[in-house]
Amino acid sequence: MLLSAGIYVLKQYMNGGVCQSRERIDGKVVIVTGANTGIGKETAMDLVQRGAKVYLACRSVTRAQHAVDDIMNQTGISRNQLPIMQLDLGSFKSIRSFASSFREREKKLDILINNAGVMFVLVL
């Protein structure tokens, strides 16, 4: 009995924190980088269910489209709440293009979730 309780506590600890809030964010504009898989996709799904317009900012538009299709199938949210924009955080040109295009589409940004990682490889 003690062993199973210990395993349960360890499992809960290893799962990490879980957001318990159900706060609505209707009308808010959100960008989630790297939103096509994993934590980014789950974050985008949660925020769009709370009423936000969530931009999926991803390197691969094709992968982002698959993520949008999956989120729509799971939630019933319409496609216009999940716009996709191409963004490669390893390219300053891509970042500038993204920022310019976003500013043309939206008047403001309410929430930015920097989920995508950038890995630099130094070759000597």
C-alpha positions as CSV (number, residue, x, y, z in Angstrom):
1,M,0.0,0.0,0.0
2,L,2.8,2.4,0.9
3,L,4.6,1.6,-2.3
4,S,1.6,2.3,-4.5
5,A,1.0,5.6,-2.7
6,G,4.6,6.6,-3.3
7,I,4.4,5.7,-7.0
8,Y,1.2,7.8,-7.2
9,V,2.9,10.8,-5.6
10,L,5.9,10.5,-7.9
11,K,3.7,10.2,-11.0
12,Q,1.8,13.4,-9.9
13,Y,5.1,15.2,-9.3
14,M,6.6,14.2,-12.7
15,N,3.4,15.3,-14.6
16,G,4.1,18.9,-13.5
17,G,1.6,21.6,-12.9
18,V,-1.8,21.8,-14.5
19,C,-3.6,25.1,-15.1
20,Q,-6.9,24.9,-13.2
21,S,-8.3,28.2,-14.4
22,R,-11.3,28.3,-16.7
23,E,-11.1,32.1,-17.1
24,R,-12.7,33.3,-20.4
25,I,-10.5,35.4,-22.7
26,D,-13.1,36.2,-25.4
27,G,-11.9,38.6,-28.0
28,K,-8.2,38.4,-27.0
29,V,-5.6,37.9,-29.7
30,V,-2.9,35.4,-28.9
31,I,0.3,34.2,-30.7
32,V,1.7,30.8,-29.8
33,T,5.0,29.9,-31.4
34,G,5.7,26.3,-32.2
35,A,2.0,25.5,-31.9
36,N,1.9,22.6,-34.3
37,T,2.8,19.9,-31.8
38,G,3.2,19.1,-28.1
39,I,2.7,21.8,-25.4
40,G,2.3,24.5,-28.0
41,K,-0.6,22.7,-29.7
42,E,-2.3,21.9,-26.3
43,T,-1.9,25.5,-25.2
44,A,-3.4,26.8,-28.5
45,M,-6.3,24.4,-28.1
46,D,-7.0,25.5,-24.5
47,L,-6.8,29.2,-25.3
48,V,-9.1,29.0,-28.4
49,Q,-11.6,27.0,-26.3
50,R,-11.6,30.0,-23.8
51,G,-12.6,32.3,-26.7
52,A,-9.3,33.7,-27.9
53,K,-8.2,34.1,-31.5
54,V,-5.0,32.1,-31.6
55,Y,-2.4,32.5,-34.2
56,L,-0.3,29.4,-34.8
57,A,3.2,30.7,-35.6
58,C,5.1,27.8,-37.0
59,R,8.0,27.1,-39.4
60,S,6.0,24.6,-41.3
61,V,2.6,25.8,-42.6
62,T,1.7,22.2,-43.6
63,R,2.3,20.9,-40.0
64,A,0.4,23.8,-38.6
65,Q,-2.5,23.0,-40.9
66,H,-2.6,19.5,-39.5
67,A,-2.6,20.9,-36.0
68,V,-5.5,23.2,-36.9
69,D,-7.5,20.4,-38.4
70,D,-6.9,18.3,-35.3
71,I,-7.9,21.1,-32.9
72,M,-11.0,21.8,-35.0
73,N,-12.0,18.1,-34.8
74,Q,-11.5,18.0,-31.1
75,T,-13.2,21.3,-30.2
76,G,-15.6,22.2,-33.0
77,I,-13.9,25.7,-33.1
78,S,-14.1,27.4,-36.5
79,R,-11.0,27.9,-38.6
80,N,-11.2,31.7,-38.5
81,Q,-10.3,31.5,-34.7
82,L,-7.1,29.6,-35.6
83,P,-5.1,31.5,-38.3
84,I,-1.7,30.2,-39.3
85,M,1.3,32.3,-40.0
86,Q,4.7,31.1,-41.1
87,L,7.5,32.0,-38.6
88,D,11.1,30.7,-38.4
89,L,12.7,32.0,-35.3
90,G,16.1,31.2,-36.6
91,S,15.7,33.8,-39.4
92,F,15.6,37.5,-38.7
93,K,14.1,38.0,-42.2
94,S,11.2,35.6,-41.2
95,I,10.7,37.4,-37.9
96,R,10.5,40.8,-39.5
97,S,8.1,39.5,-42.2
98,F,5.9,37.8,-39.5
99,A,5.8,41.0,-37.4
100,S,4.9,43.2,-40.4
101,S,2.2,40.8,-41.6
102,F,0.8,40.4,-38.1
103,R,0.6,44.2,-37.7
104,E,-1.4,44.5,-40.9
105,R,-3.9,41.9,-39.6
106,E,-4.4,42.9,-36.0
107,K,-4.5,46.2,-34.1
108,K,-3.0,44.7,-30.9
109,L,-1.6,41.5,-29.4
110,D,-2.9,40.6,-26.0
111,I,-0.9,37.4,-25.2
112,L,2.4,36.1,-26.6
113,I,3.4,32.5,-25.7
114,N,7.0,31.8,-26.8
115,N,6.9,28.0,-26.9
116,A,9.2,27.3,-29.9
117,G,12.8,26.7,-29.2
118,V,15.7,27.8,-31.3
119,M,18.8,25.7,-31.4
120,F,22.1,27.2,-32.6
121,V,24.8,24.9,-33.7
122,L,28.3,26.3,-33.6
123,V,30.7,24.7,-36.0
124,L,34.4,25.3,-35.3
